[in-house]
């Protein structure tokens, strides 16, 4: 930094201390400017919170949001261009219904109904995917761009204005000790920064119709989603009612138990092909008082390295995840974020949620 730059930083710091500690008054900005600054601040806070709440609306499950964040992080680490998506809860429900419907078979009314409901749930998941894409492209991305570009630029201009204001006030208090030309330049720079900040705030507040159109796009996407969802559910409800009517009109089948086989204890010796039945001794019989044989517990590695213990079973659903069972001891290798770890078990490496384990030895800070 040049000598002039160092002097300017010293002037600004001195003026700030005199205002904060000594109670000195600096140059006051006009009421119109302050009102615009207040409106921009409220806009900035509104956009940030609406963005966060919209993401929660699209994916209300915190665990799913954490998994999506982890998958996006892993995708960037691996250099993948396309970020993986996340399964919709409607789709998971549909897959569950279809699986059990097939197991019950075509002769089961409940099984057929589960197949119908499962297909409808999968259609709902596809409609929800379309909603997510529409909202992201036409609402979330434009608001995020507003935060990253316009609002950040305004904050930069306001910060620069405050610095030049402090520099001007310091030199104004020392008028006579500082050359008049230097004071005049400080005033010009202050007024220039004020004009730039004022213009940028005015442009943002006057073009807020863009945010209204983005909000309209959000509502349009919601309306289309609910229209399609109602159509899918109406068709499913009609199918299920039709199945109920058909099942009620069919004659009920009577249960006829099979005839019991006769069993004669006197011929027990012949029941084993002519050979006498083996004697059951106390050593070979199972007594109710005997305790079941316990499987040996999993060997725990020495706790001199970062590790954790599995509290529940975890089944991997995506590439790169590490599956384990309750009680497994997992070696920790890395922390992806506040919700996901990377670890090793039985020579395999992968990612898993923090909520499924208890950390025994934490990773070094």
N, C-alpha and C positions, 0 to 999 in steps of 0.2 A: 504494500500500500504506500502511496506517495505521502510526502510530508503534508501536503494540503489535505489529503484524505484523513490522515491521522488527526490533524487539527480540527477538522469538521466533526469527527467522531467524539473528540474531547468536548467540543462546544455543545453538542447534543446531549452528551451524558451529564455535563455540568448543569445545563438548563433543566433536564429532567429531575435531577436531584433537588435543585432549588424549588421546583414546583411541588414535588412529592413531600419533601422534608421541610423546606422553608416556607411553603405556602405561597410562593410567587405565582402570579397569574400570567398565563400566556395569551397569545392572540386567540380571540374567540371566533369561531366559525359562525356564519349566519344561521338563522333558524331553519330556512329552507334546506340548507345543506344537511343540518342535523336530522331533519325529518326524513330526508331521502336515505341517509345512512341508517336510520332506525328501521325503515321499511325494507331495505336490502338485508339487514341482519335478520329480521323476521322471516323474509323469503328464504334465506339460506338455511335457517333452522327447519323451516317447514319442508323444504325439498329433501333434506337429509333424513328427517324422520319418516316422511311419506315413502321414500325409497325403501327404508328398512322394513316398514310395516307391509309394503306391497310384496316384498320377498317372503315374509312370514305368511301372508295370505296365500301365495301360490304354493308354498310348501310349509304347512303349519307344524309338521313334526320336527322338533329341534334335532333329533338324532339324524333324520334324513338330511337336514340342512348341513349338519356337521360332516356327514359322509360326503355330500356333494362338494363341500369346501375341500375336504381331504383329497377326493378324486381329482378335482381341478388342480390342486397343488402337485399331486403325483404326476398328472398329465404334463404339467409344465416342466417338471424335473426330467421326465423321460423324453422331452422334446416332441410330444405328440401335438399335431396341429389342431385336431378336433378334440374338444373336451367331452368326456363321457357324460351321458345324461343320468337321470336317477329314476327308479321305478315309481310310478304313481301307486298310491295305496289302493285305488280301484282296480288296477291291473293285478296287483298281488292277491287281492280278494278273489278276482275272477279266476286266476290260475288255480287257487286253492279249491274253488267250487268245481271247476272242470276236472281236476285230478280225482276228487272224491266221487264226482258223478260217474266217471268212467269206471271206478272201482266197484260202485254199486251195480252197474250194468243196466242194460235197456229194459229189463223186467221190473225195475224199481221205479215207481212214480217219483219218489224223492230224488233218485239219481238223474232221471230225465229233467226234472225241474232245476236241479243244480247245474246241469249243462246249459240250460237256457239262461239262467241267471249269470253263470260264469261268462258266457259269450257277451252278454249285455254289459257286464262290468268291464270287460276288456275294451268294448267300444267306448265306454265312458272314459277309460284311461287315455284312449287315443284323442278324444275330444279335449280332455284336460291338457294333453301335450300341446294341442293346437292353441289353447288359451295361453299356456306358458310362453310359447313362441311369440304370439301376437303381442302380449303385454310387454315382453322383454324388448321387442323391436320398436314398438310404437309408444311406450311409456317409460320403462325403466332406463333404456339406453339414452333417450333424449334428456331425461332429468339428470342422469349421471354425467352427461356431457356438459350440462349447465353448471353442475358442481365443479367439474374438473377444469372448465375453461372460463366461462363468463364470471362466475362468482369468485373463483381464485384470482382472476385478473383484477377484479375490483378490490379485493383484499390487498393485492400487491400495490395498487395505486394509493389506497388509503394509508398503508404503512409508509410508503415513500413520502406522502404528504405530511404525515406526522413527523418524520425525520427532518424534512425541510422547515417545518414550522418551528421545531425546537432550535434549529440552527439560526433561523431568522430572529427569534426572540432573544437568543443569547447575544447576538450582535447588536440588536436594537438597544438592549440594556447598557451596552458598552459603546454607545454612539459617542464619537469624539475620540475614543481610544482606538477605534477600528476605522480604516479608510472608508470614506463615503461610498466609493465605488463597490467595495466588498459588501457593504450593507445593501446597496441597490440591487446587486446581483442575487443576494439571498432572498430579497423581497420578490424579485421576478421569478425565481425558481419556485418559491412558495405558491405564488399566484398561478403559475403554470401547472403545478401539480394539483392544485385545487380545481382548476378548470378540467383537467383530464379525469380526475376522480368523479367530479360532478357529471360530466358527460357520460361516462361509463355507467354510473348508477341510473341516470335518466333513461338511457337506452334500454337498460334491463327492465325498469319499471314500466316503460311505455310499450314494450313488446310482450307483456305478460299474456297476450292473447295466444301465444304459442303454447304456454303451459295449459291454457284452457282447452286447446285443441288436443293436446296430449292426454288430458284427463278425459276428454270425450272419447278418444280412441280406447282408453281403458274400459269405459262403460260399454262401448260397442262390443268389445271382445267378450266382456262378461255376459252381455245379452245373448250373443251368438252361442256361447257355451251353454247357457241355461236353456235356450231353445232346443238345442240338439240333445241335451241331457233329458229334458222333459219328453221329447219324442222317443228316445231310447227306452226310458222307464215306462212310458205308456204302452209301448209294444210289449215289453216284458210282462207288465201287469196283465195285459190281455191274454198272453200265452199261458200264464199261470192260472188264471181263472178258467180258461178253456180246459186245461188239464184237470182242474178240480171237478169240472162238470163231467168230463169223460170218465174220470175215475169213479165218481159217484153213481153213474149210470150202469157201470159194469156189475154183473152179479158177483157176489163175494164167494170166494173159494173156501170150501170147508176144509178144516184140518182133519186129516185121518191119520192117527198114529199108527206106526208099523207094529205088527204083532211081535210080542216079546218072545225071545228065544228061551226055551226051557233050559234049566240048569240043575243038574243032579249032583249033589255032593258025594254020593256013594261011588260015582264013577270017576272021581277026580283023578284016580291013578291012570285011567285010560286017556284023560284029556291031554296028556303029554306024550301021545304016541306010544303008549304002553310002558313008558318009563316012569318010575316013581317021581313024584314032584319033589324038587329040591327043598331041603329043610332051610328054613330061614332062621339064622342064628342072630344073637344079639349084636355080634360084631358086624354083620352084613346089613342089618335092618337100620332104618332111620328112626331115631327116637325124637319125639316132639321136644324133648329137653335139649337135644343137641343143637349147637349153634352153627349157622351156615359158615362154610369156609370163606374167609375173607381173602380177597385178592390182594397181593402185595401192593402197598402204596407206591406211588411213583417216586423214584429216587430224586431227592432234591440236590441240585448242584450247590457247591459251596457259595454262600452268600457274600462273596468278595467281589462281585461284579453286579452292575445294574440288572435287576430282575423284578418280576412281578408274578403273582399267583392268580390263575383264572378263577373267577367267582361263578361263572356260568359257562355253558357250552356256547361256542360261537361258530356258526356255519358261514363260510365265505360266500358272498353273492357276486363279487366282481373280481376281475384279474388283479393280482397283487395283494389280496387280503390273505391273512394267515388264520387258518382254522385251528381250534383247540377245544379241549374238554375241561369241565370243572375240575380243579385241583392241579392242572398242569402248571409247571413252573417255566416261565418264558424269559429268555434273556433279552433285555432291552438294548437296542442299538441306536435308536434315534427317536426324537419327538417331532412329529410332523407339525402339529399345532396343539391347541389346548385340549382337543378332544380325541386325538389319534396318536398312537405310538407305532414305531416300527420295531420288530423283534425277531428272534430266531427260536425255533422249536424243532427238535429232531432233524437238524440240518437244513430246515427250510426257513426262508426269510419272507416276511410280509407285513402288512399293516393290519391293525386291529383297534377297536374303540377302547378308550380309557375306562369307560363305565363298566366294562366287562371284567376288569381285573383289579387286584389290590397290589399297589406298588410296595415291594419289600425293600429293595435297595434302589433309590432314585438315581437318575442319570446325573453325572457331574455338571454343575452349572458352568 
